[in-house]
Amino acid sequence: MLRDDIMKNHPEINIVDFDLYNVEAFNRCENNNEVLLAFKSWESVHPLIRIIPVEWDYTMPFGILHSKKPSVKVKRLIKAINKVK
């Protein structure tokens, strides 16, 4: 929804997607004076990243990646998450 709102109400903003957030992506944002939407926990992944909290009425989905044959611990985590849903 955030993307739709930005595209509709702020056409001057150019949204760029990254297949993977890595050092190259962080460097690109820094070198081009761009903004990167990130989580607080990412603050330590790059020496120049600075997280500024925002209070928006948007949510962001997330997922959990695991191997085709998850370990017992991963299975327990998935089971616990499913109980919370």
C-alpha positions as CSV (number, residue, x, y, z in Angstrom):
1,M,0.0,0.0,0.0
2,L,2.9,2.4,0.7
3,R,4.2,1.9,-2.8
4,D,0.7,2.6,-4.3
5,D,0.3,5.7,-2.2
6,I,3.7,7.1,-3.2
7,M,3.2,6.4,-6.9
8,K,-0.3,8.0,-6.8
9,N,0.4,11.0,-4.6
10,H,4.1,11.6,-5.2
11,P,5.0,11.0,-8.8
12,E,8.3,12.8,-8.4
13,I,9.6,10.0,-6.3
14,N,11.3,7.2,-8.3
15,I,11.0,3.8,-6.6
16,V,13.9,1.4,-7.3
17,D,13.6,-2.3,-6.3
18,F,16.7,-4.4,-5.3
19,D,16.7,-8.1,-5.7
20,L,18.9,-8.3,-2.7
21,Y,19.8,-5.8,0.0
22,N,23.6,-6.0,0.1
23,V,26.6,-3.7,0.6
24,E,26.3,-2.7,-3.1
25,A,22.7,-1.6,-2.5
26,F,23.6,0.4,0.6
27,N,26.6,2.0,-1.2
28,R,24.4,3.0,-4.2
29,C,21.9,4.7,-1.9
30,E,24.7,6.5,-0.1
31,N,26.6,7.6,-3.3
32,N,23.4,8.8,-5.0
33,N,21.9,10.5,-2.0
34,E,18.9,8.2,-2.1
35,V,16.6,7.0,0.7
36,L,16.4,3.3,1.6
37,L,13.4,1.9,3.5
38,A,15.0,-0.4,6.1
39,F,14.5,-1.9,9.5
40,K,16.0,-0.7,12.7
41,S,18.0,-4.0,12.9
42,W,19.9,-3.2,9.7
43,E,21.5,-0.2,11.3
44,S,24.7,-2.1,11.9
45,V,25.1,-3.6,8.4
46,H,26.8,-0.5,6.9
47,P,28.9,2.2,8.5
48,L,27.0,5.0,6.8
49,I,23.4,3.8,7.3
50,R,21.3,5.9,9.7
51,I,17.8,4.7,10.6
52,I,15.2,7.5,11.1
53,P,12.0,6.1,12.6
54,V,8.7,7.1,10.9
55,E,5.2,6.7,12.1
56,W,3.1,5.6,9.1
57,D,-0.1,3.6,9.0
58,Y,1.5,1.0,6.8
59,T,2.6,-2.5,7.5
60,M,5.3,-4.6,5.7
61,P,4.9,-8.3,5.1
62,F,7.8,-10.5,5.9
63,G,8.7,-14.1,5.3
64,I,11.0,-16.8,6.7
65,L,13.3,-18.6,4.3
66,H,14.5,-22.0,5.2
67,S,15.9,-25.1,3.5
68,K,13.7,-27.7,1.9
69,K,14.6,-29.9,4.8
70,P,14.5,-27.6,7.9
71,S,16.2,-28.5,11.1
72,V,14.3,-29.5,14.2
73,K,14.8,-26.0,15.6
74,V,13.5,-24.3,12.4
75,K,10.5,-26.6,12.4
76,R,9.8,-25.6,16.1
77,L,10.0,-21.9,15.1
78,I,7.6,-22.4,12.2
79,K,5.2,-24.3,14.4
80,A,5.3,-21.5,17.1
81,I,4.7,-18.8,14.4
82,N,1.7,-20.7,13.0
83,K,0.2,-20.8,16.5
84,V,0.4,-17.0,16.7
85,K,-1.2,-16.4,13.4
